[in-house]
Amino acid sequence: MSHSKQKMSRRDFFRASGLVAAGAVGGPALLGGLTKARAATPAAPAWESKFSACDMCFNKCGLIAQVEDGVIKKLDPNPKFLKSRGMLCARGNAGLAQVYDPDRLKHPLLRKGERGEGKWQRIPWDEAIDMAAQKMEETRKKYTPCGHLFSAGSDLHSQFVGRFAEVYGSFNVTSHESLCLVSGNRAFLDTYGEVPFPDVLNSKYIVMAGANRFEALVTPDSIDLMTAMREHGCKLVTLDPRYTKTASLSDEWYPIKPGTDMAFMLAVAHVIIGEKLYDPQWIEEKTYGIEQLTEHVRQYTPGFAAEECGIPAEAIARIARELAAAAPASMIYPGRRTSDYEDSTQIRRAFAIVNGLLGNWDRPGGLLAARAVGLKGVPYDAPWYDENQEDRIDADKVPMMFEHEGSFLVTRDSVLADDPYPVRGWFIYKTNPMGTAPNRRKTIEMMNKMDFVTVVDIAMSDTAWYADLVLPSQSYLERLDPCSGLQGSVACACVVKRDPIIDPLYESRSCFDIMKDIAGRMDLGEYFDFTIEEFRKKQTREIPEALEVMDRDGVYYNPSKVYGIYEGRIYKTLSKKIELYNQRYEQMGLDPLPIYTPPTKVPKNQFRLVLGRNAMITQSSTTNNALLHQFIPSNTLWLNPDAALSLGIKDGDLVEVSSSVGRQELRAEVTKKIRKDTVFMLSGFNTLSTMQSLSHGNGASINEVLEDDYDAVTGNASMHTTFVTVTRKVA
């Protein structure tokens, strides 16, 4: 967009709002100027305002859609939605472009050529549903119900995919979260008995290791962090190999050596324990294992950590003391994008243990327990199939996998090896493993191994591009959704729902309707014999006023206690306390305390490839969004100037990035904002699907070069273990 067009559009905006005229008059003439401005301004459009909740990422921020003549004209934040503090980010505003995307899927499509060839035939919905049901029935008869895999992303309809899988008889269900979230969840769950929510707003001191809250947005944390720093004097220390936006706004930034976060945390524990900076009464009453931890961390001195992390020993010791002085209103932020290695769960356990020493659990400025929302589950009795496998295909291959999440990487390896049995059918809803899972070539192998793959999505993702049957999903602004309970740390515990803002475009249908239709074809209709409205009423049976309140305000708040939730309660751990020393791990033969293992050294003439998030990009689902594309038109390879000089690479040069599993080409961004031994690129670019016109053939796919290691405890993807070679491409 040219500068002149930008000026014109801004002036048009001010003229329409009457601000130009108002600004042209002053003092006593102000009221008259405003009156004249109103007289000259055309009548306001007859907009209809409707509540919804955003679906451009997992935060589900409240919004108000402005609709004129059946067309969504604008998306505004819902000022009553406390979780996002009455705000809406760039991605939220860009939800408009998702609805009206010219690349959007419009009709059911059946593959006619080879996988990935891009040859499709439009078919009617009845034929598509019949085919999906028939193929699922064939798979179940030939391979047992567990011969079919079901995968779903983070969405209010994803629960219906899980429901269908269970009544169909398959134990094999994986979520997108199994790639990125589960090791952190496991670590904190096994320490506190539940996964906490950080009270960023009231914290006085925060160490943020790897997380990047001013770019990888989480509501309300990203907003509350700025408020805490600017208005409450909170100190922020960031550990990250990149100089991110969060690092740039921090009080202190340390370009930590990737993979050494645990060494830093254990050294902090060493100082806090050695100098007795903890609350002895808290430790005695609320925690288990201080004796074992005390002995364990003797070896992890600040000097030791300094050698490993590249952070001065004096700084480590000082940070430990400052954390303890600010306790309990201080924290190691439990962010999800910390170190992703084969020992990710244990790395994050070190985070949780330091928080335990700070005594910040269930207290202002610390880590908070989940609050009562009021929603209830809708139970059902699934049928039992005698002729079936005994367990999931990825069972017992990692010791502490979450069964409701699974492990996509372990499942993929098991499918490719037919270990312990074959899986030949795959149903996928609103997730794109071809664009999010490391080692894209292996995912293609998995797709090619399938007899039949059905994908339900709003766009022709790379996963859809390799499927057999592609069914067009509705956007969240066209859909009727069940209620969802949300936790917003200190901000709120709330319930949201979505009603259609406009009539569905093209031939799109909701996932619920698709599941219901397929179930009806397979004599499973009784398990979907309800409407979304009926489902909502069952969800809100103990808060019957909620639906009416959501119609009025767009959100329902269930008054609940914020702090002191655990007063008089026991913790869901073996010791019934916060477990610094984990007894369950000990019983299972796992390390009950995190034992630091230095990361593999970066080979000569190579670099460690790390990931990170941007405020405009949600994995692979927004790089083809026309509005967001204007801000992030492509990805680049961050390369330190010293490293670039040694390779003869200049800023903007085309480079090849290669690993043991693949290679990609993109432009170099030579910058001091990254360590010399590390490189970085954004995800979601260079899609294989030509029906992603803005991201196809644009930049590089990080999934093509990422190796597919995973956490030994949970199966979480280890995204930071890949070493790459970077070479300049000669024109």
N, C-alpha and C positions, 0 to 999 in steps of 0.2 A: 504494500500500500504506500503511495507517495505521500510526502509531507503535506502537500496542498490538500489532498483528499482527507488526511487526518484532521487538518485545521477546519475544513468545511464540515466534517461530520461532528466535530466538537461544537462548532458554532450553531449548527442546526439543533444539536441537543440543548444548548443553552437557550436558544430562541424558543424552542418548544416548551421549555420549563419556565419561561418568563424571566430568567435571570439576567439576560442581556438588557432588557428594558429596565429592570429594577436597578441594575448597576449604573445605569445612565443618569439616574436622578439621585438626589441626596437631601438630607435634612427633611424639611417640611414637605418637600415634593414627593417623598417616597411612596406614600399611599396612593397619590394620584398617578404616579408612574406605574405602580403595580396594576391599577385599574385599567389604564390604557393598554398595558401589556396583555391583560386578560382579554380585553376587547379585540385585540388584533390577533390573538392566538386561536387557531382552529379548535373546534370542539374536541375534547379528549376522546380517544377511541373507546368504543364500547367493549372494553376488556372484561373478561370473566376470570376471577382469581380462583385457583384451585390448589389445595395442599397436596404435597407429595414428599417423598424422601429420595434423595439422590442415589443413583446406583452406578456412578462412574468410578467408584472405588468401594472399599469395604466400610467406609465410615458412616454411610447412610444419613448424611446431613439433611436437615429439614429445609424444604423449599416451597415457594409459591409460584405456580406456573400462571402466566398471563396468556389467556387464550382469546383470539378474535376470529369469529367466523369459522370455528373448528380448526384453527391453525395456532400452534404455540408460537407466540411472538417473543417471549422473554421468560427467563427464569430468575426469580429473586430469592434471597434468603428468607427463611421464616424467622422473624424476630423473637418468637416465643420458643425457639428450639435451642435449649441451653447447651446441648452437647457440642454444637459448632459455634456457640456464642453468638448466634444470630448472624452468621456469616456464610458465604458460599464461595468456594475457590474457583480457579480458572477451569478446572475439569468439570466442576459442577455446572458452571455456566455453559460449558461446551456440550452438555447433554442434549442441547437443542440440535447440534450438528449430527449427533448420533441418530436421532429420529429421522432427520431429513437427508441422511447420507445417500448420495446417488449410488454408492457401492453396496448399499444394504441388500440383504437377501430378500427376495420378494415372493418366491414360489417354491414349493417342494422340488428338489432336483435329484435325479438319479444319475449316477456315474455311468458313462457309456464307453469310455476308453480305459487306458491303464491308470492306475493310481497316480495322481499328480499330473496327469496329462491335460486336465482342464476341459474334458468333453462331458457335457451334461445334457440331460433331457428333462424338460419340464413335465411333471406328472401331476394329476389331481390329488387332493388330500386323501380321498378315500383309498386310492391305490397306494399312496405312501404309507398310510396307517396299516392297511392290510399287509403290505410287504414287511414293515417293521415287525409286526406281530408274528407273521409267518416265519421270518428269519430267527426271531427269538425262540419260537417254539421248536424249530429245527435244531438250534444250538442246544437247547435244554435236553431234547431227546437223545441227541448224539453224544453230548459231552457232560451231561448232568447239569443242573442249574448253575453250579459254580463254573461251568464252562463259559459263562458270560460275565464280563467286567462292566461296571458302571462307574463313571467319573463325573463329578459335578464341581462347579466353582462356588464362590461365595455369593449366594443369591437367596432371596426369600422363597423361591420355588425349588431350591435344591433338595429340601427335605422330602419332596415328593419323588425325586429320583431314588433316594435311599429307601423310601417306603415301598416303591415298586420293586427295587432289587430284593428286598426282604420277602415280599409276598411271592415274587418269582422264584425265590429260593437260593439266590446267590449271596455268598458271604463276601464276594470280591467287590468292594466299593473303595474308591480312592478319592481324596479331595485335593484341590490345589494347594491347600495349606500344608500338605505332607512334604512339599518342596522347601518351605521356608519357615514355618511357624513352630513345628512340633517339638524341636529340641529345646527351645526356650520355654515353651509351656511345660514340658516334662520336668525341666530343672526346677522351676519355681513350684510346680505342683508337688514334687517330691520333697521339697524343703518346707513349704508352708501348708500343704494340704489343699491348696487351690491356687489358681493363677491370679496374681494381683493386678491392681490398677494404680499407676503412680499419681500421687497428689502433687503434681508439678506446681500448681498455682501457689501452694502454701509452703513450698520447700525453700530452704535457705541456701542449700548447697547441693549441686547435682554434678555427678560425673557421668558423661554420656560417651560410652565406648562403642564406636561403630555406628550407632543410630544417628540420623540426620534429620531432626524434626523440623527444621525450617525449609526442607525440600521434600522429604518423604513425609507427607502430612498425615498426622493422626489427630483427630479431634477428641477432646479439647486440648490435648497435650501441646500441640504446635502453637496454639494461640495462648494458652496459659503460661507457656514457657517465656514468651516475650513479655507478658504482663508481670510475671514473677521477677524477671530481670530488671525491667524498666521501672516498675512501680514498687516492688517489694525488696529490691536489693539482693536477689538471689545470685549466687556466684555459679557460673557454668564452666566446667572444665571438659574439653572435648578431646578424645583420643581417636584419631582417624588417620590412615595413611594419606588421605586426601584433604586438601583445604577446601572444605565444603562451605556452603552458606552458613551452616550452623557453626562451623569452626571460625568463620570470619566474624561472627557476632559473639563469640565466647570470650570469657575473661582470660582463658588460657587454652592454647591448642598445642598438642603434641603429636607429631607424625609417627605414631607408634608402628613398630615393625609388625606387619600382618602375622597373625597367628600367635601373638605373645600376650594377649589380653589376660589369660589366666595367671601368668607370672606377675603381672601388675597387681591383680586382685589379691593374690596370695601374699604379696609383699605388704599391701595395705592391711590385710588381716594380721600379718606379723607385727606391724607397728601398733595397731590398736590393742592387740592382746599383750604384747611385750611391755607396753607403757601403761597398761590397765586403763585405757581410755573408754572402756565400755561401762554400762550401768550394771553393776554386779547383781543387783536384785532382779533386774530384767532377765539377765542371762540365767540366773538360778531358777526363776519361776517359769520362764517362757521357752527356754531352749534346751536341747539335748545334745551333748557331745562336745562341750567346751574343753574338756580335758584332752580328748583325742585331737581336737583341732589345734590346741595350744602346742602339743608336741609336733604335730604335722607341719606347722608353718614356721618352725624354728629355722629350717633350712632356706626358707624363701625370704631372704633379707632384701631391703631396698637396693643394696649393691648388686645382689644376684639379678634382680629384676631389671636393673639399669643395663646390665650387659645384654640381657635378652631383648628388652623393649626399645632400647635407644632413648630412654627417658632418664634424666639425671636422678641419681639416688636421693639427693636432697629434695628434689621436687616430689618424688613419690612419698617420702616420709612426711613432708609438709602437707600434701594433699590428704594423707591419712589423718593427720592431726586436725586439719580444718574440717574434714568430714565428721570426725568424732565430736569436735567442739560444737558443731551445728546440730548434732543429733538431738532428738529423734527426727527433726525436720530436715533431714538430708538423705541422699540416696545415691546408689548406683542405678542409673536408669535402666529398666529391664527391656531395652529395645530389641527388636527382632533382627535387625541387620547388624549384628555384631560379627564375631568370627565364625565362619562356616567351614568347619573342618571335620575330620573323622571323630573328634572328641568334642563336638559342639555342645552336647548336653553337659559334659563336665565343665566346659568353659563357662557356660551360663550358670552352673551350680556355684561356681566361684563368685559370680555376681550376687546370687541369692544369699550366700553365706555372709558376705560383707554386709549386706542389708540386715541380716539377722544380728550381726554384732552391733549395728547402729541402733537397734531397738526401735526401728521405725514402723514396724508392722501395726496396722490398724490405728495409726496415729497421724495427726495433722502434719503435712509435709513429707509423709513417707509413703509406704505401700499400703493400699487399701483393699479390703475384701469386697467381693461382689455384693451388691445391694439387692433387696427384694424388688422385683419388677411387677410381679403379680400374674404374669402369664402362666398358663398350665399346658402341659402336653396333651395331645389327643391320642390316647392309646388305641391299639388295635391288636388282634391276635393273628399273627401270620401263620400260614399253613406249614406243616412239616413235611419234608420230602425224604422218604427213606432211602431212595436211590440218589445219593448226593455225596459230595466229598466231605471229609471230616472237618475241614477248616479252610481258611483263606489260603490262597496260593503263596502269599508272602509270610505265612505263619511261622514262628519260631526261627526266623532268619535274622532278626534283631531282637534283643530281649525285652524291650519295653516300648513297642510300637503302640500307638493309639488305634484300636480296631476301627473306630468310626472315621478315622482319617486314612489309615493304611500308610503305605509307603510307595509312592509311584515308582521310584527307582528300583526298589526291591521287587515290586510287582512286575515291572518291565523285564528285568533279568529273568524272573521266573517264567514269564510267558515265553520269552525267546528260547528258554531251555526246556519248556514243557515240564517244569519241576515244581510240584510233584505230579501235575496233571495238565492237560491241554486247556487253554482258554482261546476260544475262536470267535467270540462275539464281543462287541464293545459299543456301549451307549454313552455318549458324552454330551453334557449340557453346560454351556457357558464356562468352559475352561478350554485352554488351548495348549496341551502338553507339547505339541510340535513347536510352539513359540516360547514356552516357559521352562521346559525341562532341559537340563544339560545333555549334550551329545545328541543333536538332532538326527543324525544318521541312524542312531540306534532306535529312536522313536519311529522313524520310517520303516525300519526292519520290523518293528512290532506291528505297525499298521499293515504291512504286507503279509504278516503271518495270519491276520484275521480273515475269517470267512465273510464276515459282514460287519460294517461299522456304520452306526447311525449318529449323526451330529445334529444337535438342536442349538442354533445360535442366531444372532442378529446379523452377523457378517460372515463372509467366506474366509474364515481364518485358515491358517496353514493346516490345522487339524481337519477342518471341514474339507479343505482342498484334496485331502488324501482319503476321504471317507467314501462310502458307497451311496448313502442316502443322506441328504442335507435338508433339514426342515427349518423354515424361517420362524424365528422367535419374535415375540413382541418386545418392544423396548419397555423400560420400566414406566414410561409416561403413557403407555397404552394399556396397561395391564391391571388386573385385579389381583392383589397379593394378600397372603395371610398376614397376621400381625407379627411383629418382631420386637423382642425385648433388647434394649441397648444399655450398655454401661458407659457412663461418661465420667468416670473417676469422681471427683468431688462435685462435678457439675450437675449430674443427674443420674437417675435410673429411670428409664422411660420406655414407652411403647409407641411404635409407629405402624402405620399401614399405608398401603397405596391403593388408590382408586384410579380408574382410567381418566387421564386428563383430556385425551382425544380418542376418537374411534380408532381401532387398529388399522394401520396402513397395509396395503397390498393384501396378501393372503396369510399374514403372520398370525400365529396362535401362541398361547401361553404354554409353558412346559406342563403345567397342571392339566390343561385340556388334552395335551398330547399323551401324557401318561394315562389319563382316564380313558381315552379312546383305545389305546393299545391294550390296557387292562381288560376293557370290555370285549375285545376280540379274543382274549386268551382265557376266558372264564374266570377272570380275577376282578371283575367289575364291582363286586361287593366291597372291596377294599378302597374303592374310590367313589362310593355311592353317596356323595355329598357335594355341596357347592362351597366355594371359598367363603361366602357369607356365613354358611352354617359352620364351617371350620373355625372362623373367627369367633363366633359365639361360644364355641366350646373352649377356645383358647382363653377367652375373657370371662369364663363362668364365675370366677371369684372377684372380678373387678367389672361388674356389668355396666358401670357408668363409663368405662373407658372408650367404647365405640362412639358414644355421643360426644365426649370431650374431644376425641380426635377429629370428628367432623367439624367441630367448632374451632379448634386451635391447631390442628395438624399434628399434635403430639399429646400423649397422656403421661403425667408424672405420678408415680406411686410414692407418696411420702414415706421415707424410710430413713433409718439411722445411717449416718455417714461414718462416724468414728465410734470406736468401742463396740463394734459388732461382735467381737470375740470375747467380750466380757461374760464370764460364766460358761463359755463354750470350749469344747476341746478341739484340737487340731486333728485333721484327718490324716494322721501319720501313725506309724507303729508306736512311737513314744507318746503320742497325743500332745506333742510340743513341736516347735520349730526345730527341724532336724539339721543341725550343723553337720553332724555325723549321721549318715543315712543307713539305718539298720536294714531296711529292705534290700538295698544294694548289696550290703554285706552278705545277706542270706542268699542272694542270687549269684554271688561270685563276682560282682562288679565292685569297683573301687568306691568305698563308702565316703571317701574324701577325694576331691579333685587332685590328681597327680599330674604335675606339669611335664609335658614332653615337648621339647623344642620343635618348631615347625621345620619341615624339610628346607634346607638351604636352597636359595634360588640358583639354578645352574648358571655357569658362565655364559654370557651373551644371551641370557633369557630374562624374562620378567614374570612376576606373579600377576595374574589377571584378577582384579577385584570388581565386584558389582556395587551398585548403589542406585538409589531412586531419585527421580526428578519430580517436581510438583506438577508437571504437565503429563507425566506418563504413568499409566497403570499397567505394569508388565507389558503385554503385547496388545492390549485392547484399545489403546487410544492413539497410537502412532499414525493411524489412518484417519484420524478426526481432523476435518478441514480447519476448524478454528484453532486447535492446539498445534497443528502442523505449522502455522505461521510463526509460532514461538520456538518450536524445536523441529526444524525441517529435516534434520538428519542427525546421525550420531557421529562422533569423532573418537579418536584414540588419544586419551590424555597421555603425554609422554614428557618426562622431565627434560629440561634443556640440556643438562650434562649428558644424559643418555642419548638424546637426539643428536648432539654434536658428535658423539663417538660413532654413531651409525650413519652420519652424513644426511640426516633427515632435517628438513626445515618445516616450519609451520605451514600447514596446508598441503604438504606432499601426500601423494597417494602411497599408502603402505600396505603390505601384506602381513597379517597376523596369523600365525600357524601354531597348532598344538599337535598332540599325538592323535587327535580325533578329527581334525578338520582345519580349514583355512578360510579366511575372509579378507576382503579389501575395504579400506575406508581411508578418510583423510586424517592426518595427524594434527593434533592440537598440542603444540609445544607450550608447556606451562610449568611454572614453579609450584603449582598447587598439588603436586603429587611427588611421592618419594622416587628416588632414582631407580629402585629395584622393582617398581610397581607400575602397571598400566591399568587403564579403566576405560570402559565404554558403556553407554546406555543400552538397554535391551529393547526389543520390539521392532527392530528395523530389518531390512532386506528379507521381507516375507517371500515365500515361494508362490503364494497365491497371487495371480495377476488381477484378481478381483479386489485386491487391496491396492488401489492405484497410487496412493501417496507413499506407501511403505515398501511396495514391491520393487526390488532392484535398487533400493535406496539405502546407502550405508552398509553396515555389516550386521549379521546375525551373531550375537554373542553365544547363542545356543549351539551354533555350528562348531565352535571351538572349545566350549567348556567340557571338561572331562566329568565323568559321572560317579565320582566318589560319594560316599554318604556316611552320616553319623553312625557310629557303631552301636549306639544305644537305641535310637529311634528310627533310623532310616531316613532322616532329614537329609536333603541334598547338601553336599559339601561344595559350595560354590567358589571357594577361595583356594582350592588346591591345584589349580591349573597353571602350568608354566607355558609361556608362549615365546616364540621368536618373532621379532619385528624386523622387516626389511623394506627398504624403499623400492617402490616400483618404478622402473625406468620407462619413460614415455616412449 
